[in-house]
Amino acid sequence: MEAFLTGMERAQEAGRDLSGIASVASFFVSRVDTEIDRRLDRLGGDRAAALRGRAAIANARVAYEHYEHMLTTERWKRLEQASARPQRLLWASTGVKDPAYDDTRYVVDLVAPDVVSTMLEATLNAVADHGAVPTRSIRDTYGEAHQVLEELATLGIDYADVVQVLEDEGVEKFDASWDELAGKLAVSLRASGNSRPYCPHRGREHT
């Protein structure tokens, strides 16, 4: 959100038409449960077991709470007056990896205004077949979400470490996918008789 606001402010200073700029912030969901559930299972006990499968949705709901707060700031309001469009949260990794969980939970439990929800075809079909959207607003879940994260902290689950592990894994996986695609493209170019050397990292920044 900070990067988005800063980028839009710079675009405004450069005289860009802000109404033509769109942005989403991808936010992974199920992977949070996968990592935290693994840590809870190592801890064992009733308290840990009761928190299994609750972290990912709580984490995403807190993110949406921050998003809503951002839209109330003077910083955003100045951009909005200049015809800026709000950044939208995008729920990614919404497929259920633990068969013990309902197969629509990461979609229906995170329905909220102006979000984008991506999902695998199997998840989409499950939602269409038997997904039931809760009647209460996501805004009514913020207190519960914070409580879940606080309870995890009391058990020694290091939130900062969890998200760092997930970020590192995500970058590694995306890099591997990019390199695989670039390799296939290089083979295709050689097969087509294109003599220009192909660099799989050309045009990509590494951070």
N, CA, C and O of each residue as an XYZ file, in Angstrom:
828
protein
N       0.833     -1.209      0.000
C       0.000      0.000      0.000
C       0.864      1.254      0.000
O       0.543      2.242     -0.660
N       1.972      1.203      0.753
C       2.894      2.328      0.782
C       3.511      2.554     -0.595
O       3.623      3.688     -1.060
N       3.909      1.459     -1.237
C       4.489      1.568     -2.574
C       3.471      2.127     -3.567
O       3.817      2.933     -4.431
N       2.234      1.702     -3.445
C       1.176      2.169     -4.332
C       0.973      3.678     -4.170
O       0.949      4.416     -5.155
N       0.828      4.125     -2.929
C       0.608      5.544     -2.683
C       1.783      6.381     -3.185
O       1.593      7.421     -3.815
N       2.995      5.915     -2.897
C       4.185      6.643     -3.342
C       4.249      6.704     -4.865
O       4.553      7.748     -5.442
N       3.957      5.567     -5.515
C       3.976      5.537     -6.976
C       2.955      6.465     -7.590
O       3.234      7.138     -8.582
N       1.763      6.503     -7.002
C       0.721      7.378     -7.532
C       1.077      8.849     -7.327
O       0.805      9.689     -8.184
N       1.681      9.145     -6.194
C       2.105     10.533     -5.947
C       3.179     10.962     -6.946
O       3.168     12.093     -7.431
N       4.092     10.063     -7.246
C       5.127     10.373     -8.235
C       4.528     10.530     -9.627
O       4.953     11.386    -10.403
N       3.543      9.702     -9.934
C       2.872      9.820    -11.229
C       2.160     11.158    -11.349
O       2.175     11.794    -12.403
N       1.536     11.575    -10.255
C       0.846     12.868    -10.255
C       1.838     14.013    -10.459
O       1.578     14.947    -11.217
N       2.983     13.926     -9.768
C       4.011     14.961     -9.907
C       4.550     15.009    -11.338
O       4.965     16.064    -11.819
N       4.539     13.865    -12.006
C       5.040     13.803    -13.385
C       3.982     14.187    -14.408
O       4.239     14.171    -15.612
N       2.783     14.536    -13.923
C       1.732     14.968    -14.830
C       0.964     13.845    -15.496
O       0.272     14.077    -16.488
N       1.069     12.623    -14.969
C       0.343     11.486    -15.554
C      -1.150     11.581    -15.238
O      -1.559     12.186    -14.247
N      -1.946     10.966    -16.108
C      -3.387     10.849    -15.878
C      -3.616      9.691    -14.914
O      -3.489      8.531    -15.306
N      -3.947      9.985    -13.675
C      -4.066      8.940    -12.664
C      -5.253      8.017    -12.912
O      -5.251      6.873    -12.456
N      -6.255      8.491    -13.620
C      -7.444      7.668    -13.846
C      -7.143      6.447    -14.706
O      -7.912      5.485    -14.712
N      -6.033      6.482    -15.429
C      -5.693      5.363    -16.305
C      -4.763      4.353    -15.673
O      -4.329      3.415    -16.342
N      -4.447      4.519    -14.402
C      -3.527      3.620    -13.725
C      -4.303      2.690    -12.798
O      -5.031      3.149    -11.918
N      -4.147      1.388    -12.998
C      -4.828      0.401    -12.157
C      -3.786     -0.455    -11.449
O      -2.696     -0.674    -11.978
N      -4.116     -0.937    -10.260
C      -3.155     -1.719     -9.487
C      -3.874     -2.726     -8.603
O      -4.949     -2.455     -8.068
N      -3.258     -3.893     -8.462
C      -3.717     -4.864     -7.476
C      -2.528     -5.264     -6.606
O      -1.380     -5.221     -7.050
N      -2.811     -5.648     -5.378
C      -1.787     -6.153     -4.464
C      -2.110     -7.619     -4.180
O      -3.063     -7.923     -3.462
N      -1.309     -8.527     -4.748
C      -1.568     -9.956     -4.569
C      -1.263    -10.378     -3.133
O      -0.207    -10.059     -2.587
N      -2.186    -11.085     -2.549
C      -2.068    -11.485     -1.147
C      -2.359    -12.973     -1.043
O      -3.493    -13.406     -1.243
N      -1.330    -13.753     -0.731
C      -1.503    -15.204     -0.662
C      -2.255    -15.600      0.607
O      -2.046    -15.024      1.675
N      -3.123    -16.580      0.473
C      -3.989    -16.961      1.588
C      -3.624    -18.336      2.147
O      -3.086    -18.420      3.251
N      -3.898    -19.401      1.421
C      -3.773    -20.748      1.987
C      -2.357    -21.092      2.427
O      -2.167    -21.889      3.346
N      -1.365    -20.497      1.779
C       0.012    -20.805      2.155
C       0.314    -20.410      3.600
O       1.174    -21.006      4.248
N      -0.401    -19.403      4.095
C      -0.208    -18.990      5.486
C      -0.616    -20.121      6.422
O       0.105    -20.436      7.370
N      -1.766    -20.732      6.161
C      -2.197    -21.870      6.985
C      -1.233    -23.042      6.862
O      -0.930    -23.703      7.856
N      -0.755    -23.301      5.668
C       0.156    -24.427      5.465
C       1.385    -24.298      6.361
O       1.793    -25.264      7.006
N       1.971    -23.104      6.398
C       3.179    -22.884      7.202
C       2.865    -22.847      8.699
O       3.573    -23.463      9.496
N       1.814    -22.133      9.081
C       1.507    -22.010     10.511
C       0.960    -23.311     11.071
O       1.281    -23.671     12.203
N       0.141    -24.026     10.307
C      -0.350    -25.329     10.775
C       0.807    -26.283     11.038
O       0.781    -27.057     11.995
N       1.819    -26.221     10.182
C       2.996    -27.072     10.371
C       3.666    -26.767     11.713
O       4.089    -27.678     12.424
N       3.754    -25.509     12.042
C       4.370    -25.110     13.309
C       3.484    -25.470     14.501
O       3.982    -25.871     15.553
N       2.176    -25.326     14.331
C       1.257    -25.707     15.400
C       1.309    -27.207     15.667
O       1.255    -27.638     16.819
N       1.412    -27.996     14.612
C       1.493    -29.445     14.777
C       2.752    -29.849     15.535
O       2.743    -30.808     16.306
N       3.834    -29.110     15.308
C       5.066    -29.407     16.045
C       4.906    -29.081     17.529
O       5.466    -29.766     18.385
N       4.141    -28.034     17.826
C       3.913    -27.662     19.227
C       3.029    -28.686     19.935
O       3.303    -29.079     21.069
N       1.968    -29.111     19.256
C       1.028    -30.055     19.846
C       0.182    -29.405     20.934
O       0.389    -28.241     21.277
N      -0.771    -30.160     21.474
C      -1.628    -29.654     22.534
C      -2.940    -29.114     22.015
O      -3.092    -28.848     20.823
N      -3.889    -28.954     22.927
C      -5.235    -28.529     22.561
C      -5.278    -27.107     22.021
O      -5.997    -26.827     21.062
N      -4.503    -26.200     22.637
C      -4.524    -24.811     22.188
C      -4.008    -24.692     20.752
O      -4.580    -23.972     19.933
N      -2.951    -25.389     20.469
C      -2.397    -25.355     19.116
C      -3.371    -25.963     18.119
O      -3.563    -25.427     17.027
N      -3.987    -27.084     18.493
C      -4.932    -27.751     17.599
C      -6.138    -26.864     17.292
O      -6.668    -26.893     16.182
N      -6.572    -26.071     18.283
C      -7.743    -25.209     18.098
C      -7.467    -24.056     17.140
O      -8.396    -23.453     16.604
N      -6.191    -23.751     16.927
C      -5.833    -22.637     16.040
C      -5.497    -23.084     14.624
O      -5.249    -22.248     13.755
N      -5.487    -24.386     14.381
C      -5.186    -24.871     13.030
C      -6.236    -24.345     12.042
O      -7.436    -24.364     12.314
N      -5.754    -23.883     10.906
C      -6.666    -23.456      9.861
C      -7.336    -22.115     10.076
O      -8.280    -21.773      9.363
N      -6.862    -21.350     11.049
C      -7.507    -20.069     11.333
C      -6.630    -18.872     10.969
O      -7.122    -17.749     10.855
N      -5.348    -19.112     10.790
C      -4.419    -18.000     10.598
C      -4.577    -17.313      9.248
O      -4.551    -16.084      9.178
N      -4.740    -18.079      8.184
C      -4.747    -17.498      6.839
C      -5.895    -16.522      6.642
O      -5.696    -15.419      6.132
N      -7.078    -16.916      7.037
C      -8.238    -16.048      6.875
C      -8.126    -14.834      7.788
O      -8.457    -13.718      7.389
N      -7.656    -15.056      9.020
C      -7.462    -13.934      9.942
C      -6.461    -12.942      9.380
O      -6.680    -11.732      9.438
N      -5.381    -13.441      8.845
C      -4.330    -12.600      8.279
C      -4.869    -11.760      7.124
O      -4.594    -10.563      7.041
N      -5.633    -12.386      6.239
C      -6.192    -11.663      5.093
C      -7.214    -10.616      5.544
O      -7.286     -9.525      4.978
N      -7.995    -10.953      6.555
C      -8.985     -9.994      7.040
C      -8.315     -8.767      7.654
O      -8.793     -7.646      7.479
N      -7.228     -8.972      8.361
C      -6.485     -7.839      8.914
C      -5.900     -6.985      7.787
O      -5.867     -5.758      7.883
N      -5.439     -7.641      6.721
C      -4.931     -6.897      5.568
C      -6.033     -6.021      4.970
O      -5.789     -4.873      4.600
N      -7.240     -6.569      4.878
C      -8.351     -5.790      4.325
C      -8.707     -4.634      5.255
O      -9.088     -3.559      4.793
N      -8.584     -4.852      6.553
C      -8.824     -3.769      7.510
C      -7.836     -2.623      7.273
O      -8.216     -1.452      7.287
N      -6.567     -2.973      7.056
C      -5.563     -1.953      6.760
C      -5.894     -1.230      5.449
O      -5.712     -0.018      5.331
N      -6.374     -1.985      4.486
C      -6.758     -1.413      3.192
C      -7.884     -0.392      3.373
O      -7.838      0.702      2.812
N      -8.884     -0.761      4.156
C      -9.985      0.167      4.391
C      -9.504      1.428      5.112
O      -9.962      2.534      4.825
N      -8.579      1.244      6.047
C      -8.038      2.408      6.744
C      -7.288      3.316      5.772
O      -7.403      4.539      5.844
N      -6.523      2.714      4.866
C      -5.772      3.500      3.898
C      -6.693      4.412      3.100
O      -6.329      5.544      2.780
N      -7.889      3.916      2.778
C      -8.827      4.703      1.978
C      -9.412      5.887      2.743
O     -10.072      6.740      2.150
N      -9.176      5.946      4.047
C      -9.679      7.075      4.844
C      -8.607      8.141      5.073
O      -8.902      9.199      5.631
N      -7.377      7.880      4.654
C      -6.284      8.806      4.936
C      -6.323     10.020      4.023
O      -6.821      9.956      2.899
N      -5.792     11.122      4.522
C      -5.716     12.336      3.717
C      -4.838     12.119      2.487
O      -5.079     12.691      1.424
N      -3.834     11.298      2.650
C      -2.922     11.012      1.544
C      -3.673     10.412      0.367
O      -3.476     10.823     -0.777
N      -4.553      9.418      0.653
C      -5.329      8.822     -0.428
C      -6.380      9.788     -0.959
O      -6.609      9.851     -2.167
N      -7.018     10.538     -0.069
C      -8.076     11.438     -0.502
C      -7.559     12.478     -1.492
O      -8.273     12.870     -2.415
N      -6.312     12.925     -1.296
C      -5.733     13.876     -2.255
C      -5.581     13.219     -3.633
O      -5.832     13.845     -4.663
N      -5.171     11.963     -3.631
C      -5.035     11.245     -4.897
C      -6.399     10.976     -5.529
O      -6.563     11.080     -6.745
N      -7.361     10.634     -4.698
C      -8.711     10.362     -5.199
C      -9.293     11.604     -5.860
O      -9.983     11.501     -6.874
N      -9.021     12.775     -5.295
C      -9.503     14.022     -5.886
C      -8.861     14.292     -7.241
O      -9.385     15.041     -8.065
N      -7.708     13.658     -7.444
C      -7.017     13.785     -8.732
C      -7.392     12.638     -9.673
O      -6.675     12.358    -10.633
N      -8.520     11.977     -9.390
C      -9.081     10.908    -10.228
C      -8.332      9.581    -10.147
O      -8.453      8.750    -11.047
N      -7.560      9.374     -9.078
C      -6.870      8.094     -8.902
C      -7.868      6.999     -8.561
O      -8.867      7.236     -7.883
N      -7.580      5.804     -9.041
C      -8.403      4.623     -8.735
C      -7.735      3.860     -7.596
O      -6.514      3.702     -7.603
N      -8.504      3.383     -6.621
C      -7.881      2.683     -5.494
C      -7.242      1.367     -5.921
O      -7.747      0.657     -6.790
N      -6.133      1.071     -5.289
C      -5.538     -0.247     -5.467
C      -6.503     -1.288     -4.903
O      -7.220     -1.014     -3.941
N      -6.521     -2.481     -5.499
C      -7.425     -3.530     -5.020
C      -6.616     -4.702     -4.482
O      -5.595     -5.084     -5.054
N      -7.083     -5.261     -3.387
C      -6.463     -6.473     -2.875
C      -6.865     -7.652     -3.754
O      -8.016     -7.760     -4.178
N      -5.912     -8.527     -4.019
C      -6.163     -9.713     -4.829
C      -5.837    -10.942     -3.989
O      -4.689    -11.152     -3.598
N      -6.849    -11.746     -3.716
C      -6.628    -12.988     -2.957
C      -6.078    -14.049     -3.904
O      -6.729    -14.424     -4.879
N      -4.896    -14.518     -3.613
C      -4.275    -15.590     -4.392
C      -4.084    -16.804     -3.492
O      -4.223    -16.709     -2.273
N      -3.765    -17.942     -4.097
C      -3.589    -19.186     -3.350
C      -4.835    -19.482     -2.514
O      -4.762    -19.664     -1.299
N      -5.982    -19.527     -3.202
C      -7.255    -19.746     -2.514
C      -7.692    -21.212     -2.550
O      -8.755    -21.554     -2.030
N      -6.885    -22.072     -3.155
C      -7.205    -23.496     -3.156
C      -6.856    -24.110     -1.808
O      -5.838    -23.767     -1.207
N      -7.698    -25.015     -1.338
C      -7.476    -25.659     -0.035
C      -6.460    -26.787     -0.186
O      -6.626    -27.683     -1.014
N      -5.414    -26.730      0.623
C      -4.363    -27.750      0.551
C      -4.550    -28.853      1.583
O      -4.029    -29.955      1.410
N      -5.284    -28.573      2.652
C      -5.558    -29.575      3.686
C      -6.963    -30.136      3.437
O      -7.938    -29.389      3.527
N      -7.088    -31.420      3.130
C      -8.405    -31.986      2.824
C      -9.382    -31.948      3.993
O     -10.576    -32.189      3.814
N      -8.879    -31.646      5.190
C      -9.767    -31.558      6.351
C     -10.595    -30.275      6.332
O     -11.578    -30.161      7.065
N     -10.204    -29.309      5.498
C     -10.901    -28.030      5.458
C     -11.911    -27.991      4.314
O     -11.757    -28.668      3.297
N     -12.949    -27.179      4.513
C     -13.951    -26.993      3.463
C     -13.282    -26.425      2.215
O     -12.445    -25.527      2.308
N     -13.647    -26.939      1.073
C     -12.934    -26.574     -0.155
C     -13.270    -25.195     -0.707
O     -12.719    -24.792     -1.731
N     -14.167    -24.464     -0.044
C     -14.495    -23.113     -0.509
C     -14.107    -22.040      0.506
O     -14.358    -20.857      0.275
N     -13.507    -22.429      1.614
C     -13.324    -21.515      2.746
C     -12.494    -20.278      2.416
O     -12.787    -19.186      2.904
N     -11.463    -20.441      1.595
C     -10.592    -19.304      1.316
C     -11.192    -18.335      0.296
O     -10.599    -17.301     -0.011
N     -12.356    -18.675     -0.219
C     -13.073    -17.778     -1.121
C     -14.248    -17.143     -0.384
O     -14.328    -15.919     -0.273
N     -15.156    -17.972      0.119
C     -16.391    -17.435      0.698
C     -16.148    -16.664      1.984
O     -16.879    -15.718      2.278
N     -15.131    -17.048      2.763
C     -14.873    -16.352      4.027
C     -14.128    -15.044      3.842
O     -13.880    -14.324      4.809
N     -13.769    -14.730      2.591
C     -13.035    -13.487      2.323
C     -13.736    -12.619      1.277
O     -13.105    -11.801      0.607
N     -15.046    -12.811      1.149
C     -15.813    -11.952      0.246
C     -15.849    -10.544      0.838
O     -16.213    -10.361      2.000
N     -15.473     -9.558      0.038
C     -15.431     -8.173      0.505
C     -15.529     -7.246     -0.696
O     -15.199     -7.646     -1.813
N     -15.974     -6.024     -0.484
C     -16.098     -5.080     -1.604
C     -14.759     -4.796     -2.285
O     -13.740     -4.591     -1.625
N     -14.785     -4.790     -3.600
C     -13.667     -4.331     -4.431
C     -12.421     -5.211     -4.398
O     -11.346     -4.754     -4.787
N     -12.535     -6.467     -3.943
C     -11.380     -7.356     -4.003
C     -11.453     -8.201     -5.276
O     -12.511     -8.354     -5.886
N     -10.304     -8.740     -5.650
C     -10.220     -9.693     -6.745
C      -9.878    -11.040     -6.128
O      -8.961    -11.127     -5.312
N     -10.591    -12.080     -6.499
C     -10.309    -13.415     -5.973
C      -9.948    -14.334     -7.126
O     -10.767    -14.586     -8.010
N      -8.726    -14.832     -7.113
C      -8.302    -15.784     -8.136
C      -8.400    -17.188     -7.577
O      -8.206    -17.399     -6.380
N      -8.701    -18.153     -8.438
C      -8.839    -19.523     -7.935
C      -8.654    -20.529     -9.058
O      -8.856    -20.225    -10.234
N      -8.265    -21.729     -8.668
C      -8.164    -22.825     -9.608
C      -9.551    -23.222    -10.088
O     -10.551    -22.908     -9.443
N      -9.609    -23.907    -11.210
C     -10.902    -24.308    -11.754
C     -11.675    -25.180    -10.768
O     -12.892    -25.045    -10.641
N     -10.972    -26.076    -10.067
C     -11.651    -26.949     -9.098
C     -12.288    -26.132     -7.983
O     -13.397    -26.434     -7.542
N     -11.587    -25.096     -7.527
C     -12.135    -24.244     -6.476
C     -13.310    -23.433     -6.999
O     -14.314    -23.271     -6.306
N     -13.187    -22.923     -8.222
C     -14.283    -22.169     -8.833
C     -15.530    -23.032     -8.942
O     -16.631    -22.576     -8.634
N     -15.363    -24.278     -9.380
C     -16.509    -25.182     -9.505
C     -17.116    -25.495     -8.145
O     -18.335    -25.606     -8.018
N     -16.273    -25.638     -7.131
C     -16.777    -25.921     -5.783
C     -17.591    -24.750     -5.246
O     -18.646    -24.941     -4.641
N     -17.093    -23.539     -5.471
C     -17.818    -22.348     -5.015
C     -19.156    -22.239     -5.739
O     -20.174    -21.928     -5.121
N     -19.155    -22.495     -7.050
C     -20.390    -22.422     -7.827
C     -21.388    -23.492     -7.385
O     -22.599    -23.280     -7.431
N     -20.864    -24.646     -6.958
C     -21.729    -25.764     -6.598
C     -22.301    -25.653     -5.192
O     -23.499    -25.858     -4.994
N     -21.455    -25.328     -4.208
C     -21.957    -25.345     -2.831
C     -21.370    -24.255     -1.935
O     -21.457    -24.340     -0.710
N     -20.771    -23.229     -2.550
C     -20.228    -22.145     -1.740
C     -21.335    -21.309     -1.116
O     -22.287    -20.915     -1.790
N     -21.200    -21.043      0.179
C     -22.199    -20.242      0.899
C     -21.505    -19.031      1.513
O     -20.711    -19.167      2.444
N     -21.808    -17.851      0.990
C     -21.181    -16.634      1.485
C     -21.796    -16.255      2.832
O     -23.020    -16.173      2.936
N     -20.986    -16.023      3.861
C     -21.523    -15.633      5.170
C     -22.344    -14.353      5.078
O     -22.059    -13.479      4.259
N     -23.349    -14.251      5.912
C     -24.208    -13.071      5.875
C     -23.557    -11.873      6.557
O     -23.876    -10.729      6.236
N     -22.650    -12.127      7.489
C     -22.031    -10.996      8.180
C     -20.939    -10.375      7.322
O     -20.290    -11.056      6.528
N     -20.749     -9.089      7.493
C     -19.751     -8.356      6.727
C     -18.351     -8.711      7.205
O     -18.159     -9.091      8.360
N     -17.373     -8.585      6.312
C     -15.991     -8.817      6.709
C     -15.586     -7.842      7.818
O     -14.703     -8.141      8.621
N     -16.233     -6.680      7.856
C     -15.909     -5.689      8.880
C     -16.246     -6.194     10.285
O     -15.670     -5.722     11.265
N     -17.163     -7.137     10.388
C     -17.539     -7.685     11.697
C     -16.558     -8.738     12.192
O     -16.725     -9.272     13.288
N     -15.532     -9.043     11.394
C     -14.605    -10.123     11.755
C     -13.242     -9.619     12.210
O     -12.384    -10.415     12.593
N     -13.034     -8.306     12.172
C     -11.702     -7.779     12.462
C     -11.230     -8.128     13.879
O     -10.084     -8.534     14.070
N     -12.104     -7.973     14.859
C     -11.724     -8.265     16.242
C     -11.310     -9.711     16.413
O     -10.300    -10.004     17.054
N     -12.083    -10.608     15.844
C     -11.775    -12.041     15.902
C     -10.453    -12.343     15.207
O      -9.668    -13.164     15.681
N     -10.213    -11.678     14.088
C      -8.980    -11.911     13.337
C      -7.753    -11.502     14.153
O      -6.765    -12.234     14.203
N      -7.819    -10.342     14.784
C      -6.701     -9.895     15.616
C      -6.478    -10.856     16.783
O      -5.339    -11.126     17.163
N      -7.565    -11.366     17.343
C      -7.450    -12.292     18.477
C      -6.722    -13.564     18.065
O      -5.900    -14.078     18.823
N      -7.018    -14.081     16.866
C      -6.341    -15.284     16.375
C      -4.841    -15.045     16.285
O      -4.053    -15.875     16.739
N      -4.442    -13.921     15.705
C      -3.020    -13.621     15.558
C      -2.352    -13.422     16.917
O      -1.196    -13.802     17.105
N      -3.079    -12.827     17.863
C      -2.523    -12.646     19.208
C      -2.343    -13.989     19.910
O      -1.349    -14.197     20.606
N      -3.295    -14.896     19.733
C      -3.186    -16.219     20.361
C      -2.015    -16.998     19.766
O      -1.320    -17.720     20.481
N      -1.798    -16.856     18.476
C      -0.654    -17.517     17.847
C       0.655    -16.995     18.444
O       1.591    -17.759     18.678
N       0.703    -15.693     18.684
C       1.913    -15.099     19.260
C       2.179    -15.630     20.661
O       3.331    -15.858     21.030
N       1.116    -15.828     21.447
C       1.312    -16.343     22.809
C       1.838    -17.779     22.803
O       2.437    -18.228     23.780
N       1.613    -18.492     21.707
C       2.143    -19.856     21.583
C       3.567    -19.862     21.016
O       4.181    -20.918     20.865
N       4.072    -18.685     20.708
C       5.434    -18.605     20.196
C       5.552    -18.660     18.686
O       6.652    -18.808     18.155
N       4.422    -18.541     17.984
C       4.472    -18.506     16.522
C       4.951    -17.121     16.106
O       4.259    -16.128     16.329
N       6.122    -17.055     15.507
C       6.736    -15.792     15.108
C       6.175    -15.357     13.757
O       6.554    -15.899     12.719
N       5.274    -14.380     13.773
C       4.605    -13.934     12.555
C       5.610    -13.415     11.526
O       5.529    -13.737     10.341
N       6.563    -12.602     12.004
C       7.551    -12.030     11.076
C       8.343    -13.130     10.384
O       8.642    -13.029      9.194
N       8.681    -14.176     11.121
C       9.432    -15.275     10.520
C       8.573    -16.046      9.524
O       9.056    -16.459      8.469
N       7.310    -16.237      9.856
C       6.392    -16.950      8.959
C       6.303    -16.238      7.610
O       6.462    -16.864      6.563
N       6.051    -14.935      7.636
C       5.876    -14.221      6.373
C       7.193    -14.114      5.606
O       7.187    -14.070      4.376
N       8.320    -14.071      6.315
C       9.602    -14.038      5.617
C       9.859    -15.363      4.896
O      10.326    -15.380      3.757
N       9.547    -16.475      5.577
C       9.701    -17.787      4.954
C       8.818    -17.891      3.715
O       9.258    -18.380      2.674
N       7.573    -17.432      3.827
C       6.646    -17.513      2.702
C       7.080    -16.607      1.552
O       6.942    -16.971      0.385
N       7.602    -15.432      1.881
C       8.074    -14.534      0.832
C       9.271    -15.134      0.104
O       9.348    -15.091     -1.124
N      10.200    -15.692      0.871
C      11.386    -16.301      0.255
C      10.992    -17.471     -0.643
O      11.506    -17.611     -1.753
N      10.074    -18.314     -0.153
C       9.611    -19.450     -0.949
C       8.893    -18.974     -2.205
O       9.075    -19.536     -3.285
N       8.067    -17.925     -2.054
C       7.324    -17.412     -3.201
C       8.240    -16.885     -4.290
O       8.037    -17.165     -5.472
N       9.257    -16.114     -3.886
C      10.206    -15.575     -4.863
C      10.934    -16.716     -5.568
O      11.118    -16.689     -6.785
N      11.345    -17.716     -4.793
C      12.067    -18.853     -5.379
C      11.194    -19.595     -6.391
O      11.666    -19.967     -7.466
N       9.920    -19.810     -6.048
C       9.025    -20.539     -6.946
C       8.736    -19.744     -8.216
O       8.721    -20.302     -9.313
N       8.509    -18.446     -8.065
C       8.234    -17.624     -9.246
C       9.466    -17.529    -10.128
O       9.359    -17.551    -11.354
N      10.637    -17.425     -9.510
C      11.876    -17.384    -10.290
C      12.050    -18.679    -11.085
O      12.422    -18.657    -12.258
N      11.771    -19.814    -10.423
C      11.920    -21.104    -11.096
C      10.949    -21.211    -12.277
O      11.308    -21.710    -13.344
N       9.712    -20.735    -12.070
C       8.722    -20.783    -13.153
C       9.145    -19.902    -14.323
O       9.005    -20.280    -15.486
N       9.666    -18.723    -13.995
C      10.122    -17.816    -15.051
C      11.264    -18.448    -15.840
O      11.268    -18.418    -17.070
N      12.229    -19.019    -15.129
C      13.381    -19.614    -15.799
C      12.963    -20.798    -16.665
O      13.513    -21.006    -17.746
N      11.985    -21.577    -16.188
C      11.486    -22.707    -16.986
C      10.843    -22.198    -18.269
O      11.087    -22.736    -19.349
N      10.018    -21.154    -18.146
C       9.373    -20.574    -19.328
C      10.420    -19.995    -20.284
O      10.338    -20.188    -21.497
N      11.401    -19.285    -19.724
C      12.434    -18.681    -20.562
C      13.244    -19.755    -21.284
O      13.619    -19.581    -22.444
N      13.513    -20.865    -20.595
C      14.245    -21.947    -21.224
C      13.489    -22.545    -22.392
O      14.076    -22.817    -23.440
N      12.182    -22.754    -22.221
C      11.361    -23.296    -23.304
C      11.312    -22.322    -24.486
O      11.336    -22.733    -25.646
N      11.243    -21.041    -24.173
C      11.210    -20.040    -25.234
C      12.530    -20.025    -26.000
O      12.543    -19.878    -27.222
N      13.643    -20.178    -25.276
C      14.949    -20.200    -25.928
C      15.059    -21.379    -26.889
O      15.583    -21.240    -27.994
N      14.562    -22.541    -26.463
C      14.576    -23.727    -27.327
C      13.733    -23.478    -28.566
O      14.127    -23.828    -29.678
N      12.563    -22.867    -28.366
C      11.664    -22.591    -29.482
C      12.305    -21.616    -30.467
O      12.172    -21.776    -31.681
N      13.000    -20.603    -29.943
C      13.656    -19.629    -30.818
C      14.769    -20.280    -31.635
O      14.931    -19.984    -32.819
N      15.530    -21.164    -31.002
C      16.600    -21.849    -31.729
C      16.024    -22.755    -32.810
O      16.563    -22.850    -33.912
N      14.923    -23.419    -32.478
C      14.286    -24.320    -33.433
C      13.728    -23.565    -34.631
O      13.636    -24.109    -35.732
N      13.356    -22.310    -34.408
C      12.785    -21.517    -35.494
C      13.854    -20.861    -36.348
O      13.545    -20.197    -37.337
N      15.129    -21.049    -35.963
C      16.217    -20.498    -36.750
C      16.624    -19.096    -36.368
O      17.413    -18.462    -37.068
N      16.085    -18.601    -35.248
C      16.472    -17.277    -34.771
C      17.875    -17.370    -34.185
O      18.095    -18.078    -33.203
N      18.818    -16.658    -34.784
C      20.209    -16.793    -34.365
C      20.579    -15.874    -33.223
O      21.685    -15.966    -32.691
N      19.672    -14.985    -32.831
C      19.991    -14.051    -31.761
C      20.040    -14.786    -30.421
O      19.091    -15.488    -30.073
N      21.126    -14.637    -29.669
C      21.200    -15.295    -28.363
C      20.070    -14.802    -27.469
O      19.719    -13.622    -27.479
N      19.515    -15.717    -26.707
C      18.415    -15.344    -25.823
C      18.861    -15.421    -24.374
O      19.348    -16.456    -23.918
N      18.693    -14.328    -23.660
C      19.036    -14.298    -22.231
C      17.765    -14.414    -21.419
O      16.900    -13.545    -21.531
N      17.610    -15.451    -20.602
C      16.365    -15.639    -19.862
C      16.112    -14.546    -18.837
O      14.985    -14.402    -18.364
N      17.136    -13.767    -18.479
C      16.947    -12.729    -17.457
C      16.831    -11.340    -18.046
O      16.721    -10.360    -17.311
N      16.853    -11.243    -19.405
C      16.777     -9.927    -20.024
C      15.419     -9.312    -19.744
O      14.389     -9.977    -19.858
N      15.424     -8.047    -19.378
C      14.163     -7.328    -19.160
C      13.533     -7.625    -17.817
O      12.371     -7.291    -17.588
N      14.295     -8.255    -16.917
C      13.730     -8.568    -15.606
C      14.649     -8.067    -14.529
O      15.861     -8.271    -14.602
N      14.108     -7.428    -13.544
C      14.898     -6.959    -12.428
C      14.854     -7.990    -11.314
O      13.810     -8.588    -11.056
N      15.988     -8.197    -10.654
C      16.042     -9.091     -9.506
C      16.152     -8.261     -8.245
O      16.922     -7.303     -8.182
N      15.385     -8.632     -7.255
C      15.462     -7.919     -5.972
C      15.821     -8.895     -4.890
O      15.940     -8.511     -3.726
